[in-house]
Amino acid sequence: MNISAALGFLWEYRQALLIGLGNTLYFTALGLLVGLVIGFVVSVVRTAGHPLLKLVATGYVEVFRGTPMLIQLFWFFFCLPALLGVELGNVFSTILTLSLYMGAISSESFRAALKAIGTEQRDACIALGLPGRVSVPYVILPQTVMRAVPTLLSNCVTLFKESALVSTVGMADLMYQGQMIADSTARPIEILTATALIYFIIAFATTRIVTFYEQGYLARMRL
């Protein structure tokens, strides 16, 4: 393969790839933010909620962790509109799927972090007469997030890679753009290799951040 010719070919389609990457990062970030909120709420419910709510929350987590995200995406995009008679659209289906998937996997990270917080913290809040609306966001949440950050960053990498599946419902993400260019030019080797490389660079950089954070966190814990 002529490297200079391949690079020249890729340069011609840089704009389309950048647009796809921007859409991928946008939907990943949106799913991440909404999913983290869902995950924390679910972890609190599973840790100290009503038994019935615990059952519902556990069922949600097990279903979304135990089924492929592609099936979840297809179910929201194809099946749910057929059942409700309402067209959700690919944008809403994408955001909903990414958010619920992220909520399910991040809830386990939050739940493990909540269990790592000593009971004396909760006892101190009760002794001080702090209501839940104060103790949870100002005492419990900061400590939970600090402990959960390494696994949450790993979950972020997982969500970023899984987001490539949204191309199957017509979202113009990085994978979709790469497929369209490959199909129209009949040059899949160059374009799909470049697409894979972009995913790898972003995922690898994030995993390095996870490693550095874990090393710093463990060093602080030893002090």
C-alpha positions in Angstrom: 0.0 0.0 0.0 1.3 3.5 -0.9 1.4 5.3 2.5 1.4 8.8 1.0 -1.5 8.0 -1.3 -3.4 6.5 1.6 -2.8 9.6 3.8 -3.8 11.9 0.9 -7.0 9.9 0.5 -7.8 10.2 4.2 -7.0 13.9 4.2 -9.7 14.4 1.6 -12.3 13.0 4.0 -11.0 14.6 7.2 -14.1 16.9 7.5 -16.5 14.0 7.4 -14.5 12.1 9.9 -14.2 15.1 12.3 -18.0 15.6 12.1 -18.5 12.0 12.9 -16.1 12.2 15.8 -17.8 15.3 17.1 -21.2 13.5 17.1 -19.6 10.5 18.8 -18.1 12.6 21.6 -21.4 14.6 21.9 -23.6 11.5 22.4 -21.0 9.8 24.6 -20.8 12.9 26.9 -24.6 13.3 27.0 -25.0 9.6 27.8 -22.3 9.8 30.4 -23.7 12.8 32.3 -27.3 11.5 32.4 -26.1 7.9 33.1 -24.0 9.0 36.1 -27.0 10.7 37.6 -29.1 7.6 37.1 -26.3 5.4 38.3 -25.9 7.3 41.6 -29.6 7.4 42.3 -29.9 3.6 41.6 -26.9 2.8 43.8 -28.4 4.8 46.7 -31.8 3.0 46.2 -30.1 -0.4 46.1 -28.0 0.4 49.2 -30.6 2.0 51.5 -33.9 2.1 49.7 -37.3 0.4 50.2 -37.3 -3.3 49.4 -39.7 -2.9 46.5 -37.6 -0.1 45.1 -34.5 -2.2 45.6 -36.1 -5.0 43.6 -36.9 -2.6 40.7 -33.5 -1.0 40.7 -31.7 -4.4 40.8 -33.9 -5.7 37.9 -33.0 -2.6 35.8 -29.3 -3.1 36.5 -29.3 -6.8 35.7 -31.2 -6.4 32.5 -29.0 -3.6 31.1 -25.8 -5.2 32.2 -26.8 -8.6 31.0 -28.0 -7.8 27.5 -26.0 -6.4 24.5 -26.4 -2.7 24.0 -27.2 -3.3 20.4 -30.4 -5.2 21.4 -31.3 -2.4 23.8 -30.8 0.2 21.0 -32.9 -1.8 18.6 -35.6 -2.4 21.2 -36.0 1.3 21.9 -35.8 2.3 18.2 -38.0 -0.5 16.7 -40.0 -2.3 19.4 -41.0 0.4 21.8 -42.6 2.6 19.1 -44.5 -0.4 17.8 -45.8 -1.1 21.4 -46.6 2.6 22.2 -47.5 3.8 18.7 -45.1 6.7 19.2 -42.0 7.2 17.0 -39.0 7.9 19.3 -36.5 8.7 16.5 -32.9 7.7 16.3 -31.6 10.7 18.4 -33.8 10.1 21.4 -33.3 6.3 21.1 -29.6 6.8 21.1 -29.5 9.1 24.1 -31.9 6.9 26.0 -30.0 3.7 25.4 -26.5 5.2 26.2 -27.9 6.9 29.3 -29.6 3.8 30.7 -26.7 1.6 29.8 -24.2 3.9 31.5 -26.6 4.2 34.5 -26.6 0.4 34.9 -22.8 -0.1 34.7 -22.0 3.0 36.8 -24.4 2.1 39.5 -22.2 -0.9 40.4 -19.2 1.5 40.7 -21.2 3.9 42.9 -22.6 1.0 45.0 -19.1 -0.4 45.7 -17.9 3.1 46.6 -20.9 3.6 49.0 -20.1 0.4 50.7 -16.5 1.5 51.2 -17.7 4.6 53.2 -17.7 3.7 56.9 -21.0 3.7 58.8 -19.5 6.4 61.1 -20.0 8.9 58.3 -23.7 8.2 58.2 -23.9 8.1 62.0 -22.2 11.4 62.2 -24.8 13.0 59.8 -27.6 11.5 61.9 -26.0 12.8 65.1 -25.7 16.3 63.7 -29.3 16.2 62.6 -28.5 16.6 58.9 -31.5 15.6 56.7 -30.9 13.3 53.7 -31.1 16.3 51.2 -28.1 17.8 52.9 -26.0 14.7 54.0 -26.2 12.9 50.6 -25.0 15.7 48.3 -22.5 17.3 50.7 -21.1 14.4 52.7 -21.8 11.1 51.0 -21.7 12.1 47.3 -18.2 13.7 47.3 -16.6 10.7 49.1 -18.4 8.3 46.8 -17.3 10.0 43.6 -13.7 10.2 44.8 -13.6 6.4 45.4 -15.5 5.6 42.2 -13.6 7.8 39.7 -11.2 5.0 38.5 -14.0 2.6 37.6 -16.2 5.4 36.3 -13.5 6.5 33.9 -13.2 2.9 32.7 -16.9 2.9 32.2 -16.6 6.0 30.1 -14.1 4.2 27.8 -16.6 1.4 27.5 -19.4 3.7 26.7 -17.3 5.5 24.1 -16.5 2.3 22.3 -20.0 0.9 22.5 -21.3 4.2 21.1 -20.2 2.9 17.7 -23.3 0.8 17.6 -25.5 3.9 17.2 -24.5 3.9 13.5 -26.9 1.0 13.0 -29.9 3.3 13.5 -28.5 5.9 11.1 -26.7 8.2 13.6 -23.9 10.1 11.7 -21.2 9.2 14.3 -17.6 8.3 13.5 -18.4 4.7 12.7 -21.3 5.7 10.4 -19.2 8.2 8.5 -16.4 5.7 8.1 -18.8 3.1 6.7 -20.3 5.5 4.3 -16.9 6.7 3.0 -15.7 3.1 2.7 -18.8 2.0 0.8 -18.8 5.0 -1.6 -15.0 4.8 -2.4 -14.6 1.0 -2.2 -11.5 1.6 0.0 -12.4 0.1 3.3 -8.8 -0.7 4.4 -7.7 2.9 4.7 -10.8 4.4 6.1 -11.7 1.7 8.6 -8.1 1.5 9.8 -8.2 5.3 10.4 -11.5 5.0 12.2 -10.2 2.3 14.4 -7.1 4.3 15.1 -9.1 7.4 16.2 -11.1 5.2 18.6 -7.9 3.7 19.9 -6.2 7.0 20.5 -9.1 8.4 22.6 -9.6 5.2 24.5 -5.9 4.7 25.2 -5.5 8.3 26.4 -8.5 7.9 28.8 -7.1 4.6 30.2 -3.8 6.4 30.9 -5.7 9.0 32.8 -7.3 6.1 34.8 -3.9 4.6 35.6 -2.4 7.9 36.7 -5.4 8.7 38.9 -5.3 5.2 40.5 -1.6 5.6 41.2 -2.1 9.0 42.8 -5.1 7.8 44.8 -3.3 4.8 46.2 -0.3 7.0 47.1 -2.7 9.3 49.0 -4.3 6.4 50.8 -0.9 5.2 52.1 -0.2 8.6 53.7 
